[in-house]
Amino acid sequence: VPLRKADREALQDMVERWAPPGWKGDDPCAWPGVTCGVAKVGVLMPADVGFVKSISVSNVCPAAEELGLECVLPPSIGTLDLTESLYLAGNGFVGWIPDEISGMASLKALYLNSNSFTGSIPPGLGALKKLEKLHLNGNFLTGAIPQELGKATALVQIDLQNNELEWTIPGQLGQLSHLTSLDLSDNKLVGYIPEELGQLSSLHRIDLHHNLLAGEIPPELFGRHMGALMKVDLSDNNFTGPIPYDVCHLERLVMLRLDDNDLDPPLVSCEAPHGHHSDVENRQHCREELRSFCVTAPPFGLHDEL
């Protein structure tokens, strides 16, 4: 089955820019890291045609730089509208993430982490209605987190940690009802935690540590409907005021870090000392660590059992 012209041209553009080892020969579907699929004949396909289903390459930039090539993500990548997975972590890419990436309408997983991308996060990522995993961590991205990400409603994981992102956390992220993991740590985010994040009833983990966030922790973040939360890290910010007693509702909690803020009381925390795969033991430890705080709470929630 012949490969679509647009897919072949996009791959050829990557060859010319990156010179990935092994990307030679007339059959791109045989190249290492390239997986192809077949789009069956239908209304939009007059005949069966091959397409690039996924691309997974790493460490391609050192070889490209030796050839005098600038290792950037080409705009033509947006023509890969049937590609489901793009794994380009740990390559050393530079430059901006092209806006054209919003054309990858079938994309479910985007891994651009551990590169040297600069510039802002393309708002067009919000148009990717099938996107489930977004990993842009470990770059040099600046500017605001685009509120348009709240429209990518299939998102399950967002990892933007270890960049230079600024401004506030957009409340539109609270629309992501399938989101289980949100990591915005190690940035320069300011302002308050939007109470809309308290709508993320599927959320297992939220990490906002080492930012410039301030104000009080919204009780909604620990509300009864947030019972899926297991790991919360809000440490090393500028939060003030009381710790919401609503944290006592979180029966699945295995880690809570609130240190290096100006909260009252200052030392309510539990650190998952039994390792990442010992949830039962860590959950019990967390209940014990929070006992003295929760028994002073109003008569509702988990503290009745502590």
Disulfide bonds with the S-S distance in Angstrom:
Cys29-Cys36 2.05
Cys61-Cys71 2.08
Cys248-Cys294 2.08
Cys270-Cys286 1.85
